[in-house]
């Protein structure tokens, strides 16, 4: 199953993970873009979540490639061009040859053509790499591989070295797909990752190296094949995102601390308050912003007093002057009017008012007071006028007195008491100025009682006060400016910080989700990997069971453990039921068998685009019993894969021949001057035909048994050849294996199968059967199957006829 | 002697402690397999005569087309036992467990009779 669907199922089953975090996990596995898209909300990836019922369903295999041929020239042990024709279909092919026959050169050529290098070269000295050229061959070196790709057809992959280069890396490689232009390089195959991941080509060295290279190499090899790197990539992606999302927060925290430190040393209570606010890991950004913008005033420091002092003034100069003048003038005016005069005048006025009343009541008479003048009408009139005038004078006097009172009050008011702001020194630096101002004010406020003294006081002390206040204000203003200079940059920073903090705070929910997703993927990493490994582990145990034969080492489960530099594959092994722990208990042969058991399942994974597995000499150091087991294992694998085994050890072809697994055996031989030739030694049809001839020649076999058996044997031979032809042709032209298998199984009749081989379709065979041996052969294998070979027919003739028919089928003879 | 008796003998030899018990048991099991193949071919109307085992296994393959695993067992057992019985320069004596496995395989071929 696709890793993504598979993880999706596990996320669904895990209630502890939020939906957002779950989506993030899936997006992280899909790639950077998906994760980015999900985080920025540009689109919500509708993740395909598999139906739970679907869990066991097997995903269809991707289109795969079979090897069709390999042509090599001037490379390593091969001089003149040699071509190995392979049947591009599932099946076991053994390429046998003596040591030095050139078969490993073939395997290496294939590996170099597909991957650009070979395992053998990776850790070798330069000398080794330089002598890859065949000494018997002049001119360019060439490798051409043909592969039959399902849905595409035959693709040619080439690799050429110029005649004059000895550098193995200086190669020109190309790929040519059917009906398309030749493309330089092999990347257009899209196999570079898969070749590494599934490793369809393995040599004895490499198999041995796999287990010896160290636990992390094995771990990587398996995790690649299982697509587990996707999980590691997902974790890396999430961590990167998390860091990116979190880093503003980290940066902000750093900024906050720096700012706090910066503010704490500024002698300003706003800075102090900002410092206090910034001490908190989750600072109140609202309060900080208000502080920075001055929306709230701070009143717990000298600032308020300083502000008050800055504005502190004495009474205005003109007011003081006026008050003083007014007062002195009023005093003068008052003096003019004179209190005593007024009193005397008033008393005289009273006498005369009484005299008037007497005159008015009693008529004219001699003045009773002075006994001189007459109190007559004339007197009366004169007196009235005089009284009126006198009254007016009195009023003026009273007005002068009121004015004096006012002037006095005004003067007193000007002499205001010392304001509270001067009560104490706000700052030591200002103490002198404040003290002077305070003293000046105290002198000013100590007004004398007398009006004229007061007036003189005003004139005398105002100047002093004003001067003191002026210098105080200047000092305070300087202080305030100083403070402002210190605070402004802090305030700016605090304002900026608050804005950034708020912006970042709004993303913290996402950060939490990303953190949860990362955590989930990390915690489940090992579990996910091992669940994923289970099929391989099972296949490896099964493979081991077949390969071990006689070994007393039992293979337990495989588990991926640890991470990073401590990653390893734990292989549980028991000897006679006792835990053996490590691989140390295994013999060299057993280790190889184990490596095969591990890597055949990997090479044959459904996800691999390769339908072939090439093993170069896997049998070395293997017990005979294991060779039998290997043949069985390979035969099983060959049911669905094209298995190609190169072997110098004739035990393998012998075992394959004996075990009748339907193997095709090719023989590689070398003549003089690096002339390598490859010939068909055995294929299933030939094997059946050989067996049929052997039956005929066996004089001990009762005639009855021979006649009942021979048609069946010959039919196997014909059907096997027909199958080869049909599969070869159809897979070569790009048909999907499943379709060809379907076609084959839906046409079980021998005639249909022969027709498919000759014409590519089912049709009447009469035209083809005009040749006598064909008709005879077909009669034997169809009619004789149940009734047996007719008494009139000769067994050897039947075999020969079938042999010819098989030749015709292979040649595609329609006539 | 029929195949069942031969198998019994093979088993008791293997369970004993004779020095060459694996090879001896293999011989007996191989005979049992021959008997079993003979009798099974007979059942399908194919008398064995004095034909070679190679011929007989070919006949067996055709006769038991309907039971591929039986054919496979017979062939595997034959290959394994032949290896065990013949002395090959590059092969060592089969081990007890290996021989046991082969005996069990022969028993499967025999038991279906």
Interface residues (C-beta under 8 A of the other chain):
Chain A: X549 X550 X552 X624 X625 X628 X632 X651 X655 X658 X659 X660 X691 X692 X694 X695 X698 X700 X701 X702 X704 X705 X708 X709 X712 X713 X716
Chain B: X41 X45 X46 X47 X48 X49 X50 X51 X52 X54 X55 X56 X58 X59 X61 X62 X63 X65 X75 X76 X79 X80 X83 X88 X90 X91 X94 X95 X97 X98 X101
